Amino acid sequence: MPDTPNTAQLPPPGDETLARTIAIAKRELEQMMDLNPQGMLLIDAGGQISRVNRAIVDLTGAGGFDALLGQPFAAIFADGDEEFVSRIIDSEGTAESFDRHVTLPNGFVRELRFSVAGAASGVRVMMVADITGEKERRANQESEHKKEAVAALIGGLMHNINQPLTVVTVTAKLMEMGLDKPTPDVEELRKNLSTISDLVMQIKQMLEKVEAASDYVTEEYLAGKRILDISKL
């Protein structure tokens, strides 16, 4: 006999009772669960698993539906931690979710996210998602984004500041050479000092613009590399 989940049995067609209505609703819920690629299960008032979908069977590696039905939720998904299970059940379908590393029946340790999607008549509809490695991936992505942002900032500053700094350096060298003359040209020195002063002020204003920026705009610089577009901040 194939391993299939329990399916609600409908009363005779002529029996238009409340029981038939409940059975129809239960059957529709079971069909919805089976079609959902995410793990779903039902927990009764006693904390036992009364229904699972194929995604849960595959996740746990339990070998089939019968290996999970009637088992305590805590034993399968919480390593026996009843307090953790109580907190989940008490949430009663709020937006709150609960993450936990769990040793599954197949022996694998996974990080799972649990949330109650609905509750009625003592039954909880539980959503189970495998988020193993998700936090690490998110942290790595954030780290990469920060590195990219820092690289773009440094590249933008170097690109925009390099030219005025070069002029300052050359001008200062010319002033040094002018001072070595027997009779330094005061007007030329004054002009060079003014040039240096203007360039230093230009750099200062550029740095203030970067500090006060509320947006992050980049521009293509070299192949595969982008730098901060300071002119558009």
N, C-alpha and C positions, 0 to 999 in steps of 0.2 A: 504493500500500500504506500503511495508516494507521500513524502513529508510535506504537508500543506498546513497552513494556519487554520485554526478553528473558524468556521463561518457561521454567522447567526442563522438559525433555522426559522423560517417564517411560519406562523400559524396558518391553518387552512384558509384559502382565499375568502371564504364566506364569513370568517370570524373577524369582523371589523372592530376589534377591541383595542384597548390601550396597549396590550401586550404586542399586538401586531405592529402598531405604530412605532413602539420602542425597538422592535426587532428590525424594522426597515431602517430606522435611523442608525442602529448599530451596524447593520450590513453596509450602509453607505459610508460610515466612518471607516470600517475595515477596508473597503475598496479604495478610499482616499489614502489610507495609510500605505497600502500595497503599492500604489502608484507614485508615492513620494520617494524620491531618491535619498532624502535625508532620513536618518534613523528616527523612528517613532515607536512608542509603545504605550500600553495602558497599564496603570497601576491601580489595584483595588484599595479599599479602605484599610486593609491589613498590610499594605506595603508589598504585596505580591504582584508579580508580572502576570497579567491576564491576557495580553495580546502584544505581539511584536510584528514588525514588518520585515521584509527580506533584507533591507539595509542593516537592521540590527543583527540579524543572524550572520550576515557577512562580516560585520564589524567585530563581533565577538568570537567568530570562528567556533561557535558552539556545536556545529554539526547539524543543526536543524531546529525547527520551531519547538518540538517537544522537549528539547534540552533546556529551554528557557521558560516555557509556560509553567506557571505555578511556583516559580522560584522567587525567593525574596529579592527585591530590587537591590537591597544593600549588599547581599552576598555576591551579586553579579557585577554591580557597577560602583560599589563604594567600599570594597574590601571589608565589609561588615560594619562600617561606620554608620550606625543608626541615627546619630545626631545630625550628620551631614544630610541624610535622606529626609529627615524631619524638616530641616530648613528649606529644602527644595519643595516638598509637598505643601508646606505652609505658605509658600509664595502664591499659590492659587492663580497662576496665569498672569502674573505681573510681568513687566518688561525685564525683571531681574534674571540674570543667568548665573550659573555656578560652575566654576572650572575646577577640575581635579585630575590628578594623575591616577590611573586605575590599572590594576593588573587584571586583564581580561581572561576568560576561560581558556583562550588559546595560548596563554602565557605571555602575551605581548603587553608591554606597559605603554599606554597611550594617554595623552591628555585630552579629556573629553569636556564638552560644554553642555550642561543640562539646563533645560528651562521647561516650565509648565505652560503648555499652549492652551489648556482649558481644563475645567473641573466641573463635574456634575454628578450628583448622587453618589458621592464618595469615590468616584473614579477620576483619576488624573491622566490627562493626555500629555505625555512627556516627549520633548524633542531632544535628541542626542546628536551632537556634532563632534567629529574628530578634529581637534584643532592642534594636534601634535606638531610642534615646530613653528606654529603661527606667530607666537610672540617673538621667537628668535628671528624669524624672517622679517617681521615688522621692525625689530630693533636694528637689524642689518640694513634694511632699506632706509630707515631714518638716518643711520650713520653715513650711508652713501650719499644721501641728499645733503647732509651737512658738509661732507667733504666737497661735493660739487659746488655748494654755495660759497664755501671758503675759497676754493680754487678760482671761481668766477670773480669773487671780490678782489683777490690778490691780482689776478690777471688784469682786471679792469683798472685797478690803481696803477699797476706797473705800466700798462699801455698808455694811460693818460698822464702819468707823472713823469715818465721816463724822458719825454722830450723837454719839458721845462727844466728838469734837473740837469740834463745834458747841457742846455744853454747856460745855466747857472755855473756849472763846472768850467765850461770854456771861458765864460766871461771873467770868472775869478782868476783863471790862469792868465788871461790877457792883462788883468790888473796887476798881477804879480810881476809880469814881464815889464809893465809900464813903470812900476816902482823901482826897477833896477836901472832905469835910465838916469843919467846924471841930473836931468831936469824933468821930473815927471809932469805929464800933461794933466793938470788938475781938472780941467773941464772934461777930458776923456774919462778920468777916474770917476768923476761925479756922474757922468752918463752911464758908465758901467754899473755903478752902485745902484742907480735908479732902476736899471734893467733887472738886476738881481732882486731888488726889493719888490718890483712888480711881479716877477715870477714866483717869489715866495708867497706873496699874497694870493696869487692865482691858485697855487697848490693848497693854501690854507682854506680858501673858499670851496675848492673841490672836496676836501676832506669833510668840511662842514655839511656839504650837500649830501655826501654819502651817509654821514651820521644821522641826518634828519630825514632820510628817505623812508617812505611808507610803502614803497612798491619795490618789486624785484624784477628788473628787466635786463635781459641778456642780449648779446649780439654775437654773430658768427665772427670768430677771430682767425683761428687756423682750422685746418681740416679736422672735424670731430671735436673741436674745442670751442667753448663759448665763454665769453667774459662779461662782466657787469657793464651795461651800457649806462655810464654815468650821465651822459647828456640827456637821457630820458627819465632820470629819477625825478 
